[in-house]
Amino acid sequence: MHYLNKTSIHQLWRDLRRSVKYVRAVRPYMFAHHPICEPYSKDVLHVGRTRFCWGCLVTYPTAITALLVMVLSGWNELLPWFLWFPIGVLFGAAELLNLLKKRAGSVHRLINFCLGTGMALMTLAVFMMPIFICLRLYLFFILYMLAGLLITYRVRNFEKRCANCSWKKDWNNCPGFRDLHNKLKKEGLE
C-alpha cells in the first residue's frame, strides 16, 4: 500500500498550485474558446468580465434541458427507444448547415438549439436501450466521440479564419491569444 510521504505531499501541492495558475491563465477562454479579437466578436457574448461562446451557451443548456424535460414529463415513453435516435440524428444534422456555410447569428443559434435537442434525443435513446448499463455507457461515449469529429471540423474552420487574418495563425503574437500565451509563459506553463 502506498502512503503519502513528505515528498509526495510537496509534489501534490506543486501540482495543485500549477493547476490553479493554469486556470487563472485560461480564465478568459474557459467559457469562450475563441480568440479575443474582432473576427470572433460575434461568436461571443460578454456578461460583465466573462465571455461566453454563443454556440456552447445555446447547445449545452438546450441538451440538458431537453433531456430533463423528456424524462421528467414522461415524454420519453411516447416512442420506443429506437425511434428517438433517428429523430435526434435529424435534429443534430442541422449542424451540417453550419459546416457548409457560416450562418447569420439568429439562424446559427437556431441550428445550435437543434443540435442540443438532437444530442438530448440521441442520449435518451442510448440510455433507454434494453441492455446492461455498462454497454449503454460505452455507446454513450462512442456517440460523443463521433460528435467530436464535428468539433474537429469546426476547429479547421477556426484555423481557416485565423489563416486569413493579418497574423496568419501566429498565435504567440496574435492580439487575440497574446495575453494567454504571455500568461502561460510567465507561469512556466507553455
C-alpha positions in Angstrom: 0.0 0.0 0.0 1.3 3.4 -0.9 1.5 6.0 1.8 1.9 9.7 1.4 5.3 10.9 2.4 6.7 14.4 2.7 8.0 14.3 -0.9 4.7 13.2 -2.4 2.7 15.8 -0.4 5.1 18.5 -1.7 4.6 17.2 -5.3 0.8 17.2 -4.8 1.0 20.8 -3.5 3.1 21.9 -6.5 0.7 20.2 -8.9 -2.3 21.9 -7.3 -0.6 25.3 -7.4 0.3 24.7 -11.1 -3.3 23.8 -11.8 -4.6 26.9 -10.2 -2.1 29.0 -12.2 -3.3 27.4 -15.3 -6.9 28.0 -14.6 -6.2 31.7 -13.8 -4.3 32.0 -17.1 -7.0 30.4 -19.3 -9.9 32.0 -17.4 -10.9 34.4 -20.2 -11.2 31.3 -22.5 -13.0 28.9 -20.2 -16.5 29.7 -21.5 -15.5 31.2 -24.8 -12.7 29.3 -26.6 -12.5 32.0 -29.3 -9.6 34.5 -29.6 -10.3 37.9 -28.2 -10.4 39.8 -31.5 -12.8 41.4 -33.9 -13.3 38.5 -36.4 -14.7 36.4 -33.5 -16.6 39.2 -31.7 -20.0 38.0 -33.0 -19.3 34.4 -31.7 -19.1 35.6 -28.1 -21.5 37.1 -25.6 -20.0 39.4 -22.9 -21.6 39.3 -19.4 -19.6 41.5 -17.2 -15.9 40.4 -17.5 -16.9 36.9 -18.6 -17.1 35.9 -22.2 -19.4 33.0 -23.4 -19.3 31.2 -26.7 -22.8 31.7 -28.2 -22.8 28.2 -29.7 -21.9 26.4 -26.4 -24.3 28.8 -24.5 -27.2 27.6 -26.6 -26.3 24.0 -27.4 -25.4 22.5 -24.0 -28.2 24.1 -21.9 -30.6 23.1 -24.6 -29.4 19.5 -24.5 -29.6 19.3 -20.7 -33.0 21.0 -20.5 -34.5 18.9 -23.3 -33.2 15.7 -21.7 -34.6 16.7 -18.3 -38.0 17.7 -19.8 -38.2 14.5 -21.8 -37.5 12.3 -18.7 -39.4 14.3 -16.0 -42.5 14.8 -18.2 -42.7 11.2 -19.3 -42.5 12.2 -23.0 -39.7 9.7 -23.4 -42.3 7.0 -23.1 -44.3 8.3 -26.1 -42.0 6.4 -28.6 -39.8 3.3 -28.3 -36.1 4.0 -27.7 -35.1 3.0 -31.3 -37.2 5.8 -32.8 -35.7 8.6 -30.6 -32.2 8.0 -32.0 -33.0 8.8 -35.7 -35.1 11.8 -34.6 -32.1 13.0 -32.7 -29.9 12.5 -35.7 -32.3 14.6 -37.8 -32.2 17.4 -35.3 -28.4 17.1 -34.9 -28.0 17.1 -38.7 -28.9 20.8 -38.7 -25.2 21.3 -37.7 -24.3 20.3 -41.2 -25.7 23.6 -42.4 -23.1 25.4 -40.3 -20.4 23.2 -41.7 -21.3 24.1 -45.2 -21.5 27.8 -44.8 -21.3 30.4 -42.0 -24.8 31.4 -41.0 -26.2 34.7 -39.6 -26.4 34.9 -35.8 -30.1 34.1 -35.2 -30.0 31.2 -37.8 -26.8 29.9 -36.2 -28.5 30.0 -32.7 -31.5 28.0 -34.1 -29.1 25.5 -35.5 -27.3 25.3 -32.1 -30.8 24.8 -30.5 -31.5 21.9 -32.9 -28.0 20.4 -32.2 -28.7 20.5 -28.5 -32.1 18.9 -28.9 -30.6 16.2 -31.1 -27.9 15.5 -28.6 -30.6 15.1 -25.9 -32.7 12.7 -28.0 -29.7 10.5 -29.0 -28.6 10.4 -25.4 -32.2 9.5 -24.3 -32.2 6.7 -26.9 -28.9 5.2 -25.7 -30.0 5.2 -22.1 -33.4 3.7 -22.9 -31.9 0.7 -24.7 -32.8 -2.6 -23.0 -29.1 -3.6 -22.4 -26.7 -3.6 -19.5 -25.9 -0.1 -18.2 -22.2 -0.7 -18.9 -23.0 -1.2 -22.6 -25.2 1.9 -22.6 -22.3 4.0 -21.1 -20.0 2.5 -23.7 -22.3 3.5 -26.5 -22.8 7.0 -25.0 -19.0 7.6 -25.0 -18.8 6.3 -28.6 -21.6 8.6 -29.6 -19.9 11.6 -28.2 -16.5 10.6 -29.6 -18.2 10.6 -33.0 -19.7 14.1 -32.2 -16.1 15.1 -31.6 -15.4 14.6 -35.3 -17.8 17.6 -35.9 -15.8 19.6 -33.4 -12.6 18.7 -35.3 -14.1 20.1 -38.5 -15.1 23.3 -36.6 -11.6 23.7 -35.4 -10.4 23.6 -39.0 -12.8 26.4 -39.8 -11.3 28.4 -36.9 -7.8 27.8 -38.4 -9.0 29.0 -41.8 -10.4 32.2 -40.3 -7.1 32.7 -38.4 -5.1 32.0 -41.6 -7.0 34.8 -43.4 -6.1 37.2 -40.6 -3.1 39.5 -40.9 -1.4 37.5 -38.1 -1.6 34.3 -40.2 -2.1 31.8 -37.3 0.9 33.3 -35.4 -0.9 32.6 -32.1 2.1 33.6 -30.0 1.9 37.2 -31.3 -1.8 37.4 -32.3 -3.6 40.0 -30.2 -6.4 37.6 -29.6 -4.2 35.0 -28.0 -1.1 37.0 -27.0 -2.3 37.6 -23.4 -2.9 33.9 -22.9 0.4 33.0 -24.4 2.2 35.5 -22.2 0.4 34.4 -19.0 1.2 30.7 -19.7 4.9 31.6 -20.5 5.2 33.8 -17.4 3.9 30.9 -15.2 6.1 28.3 -17.0 3.0 26.5 -18.3 3.7 26.5 -22.0 
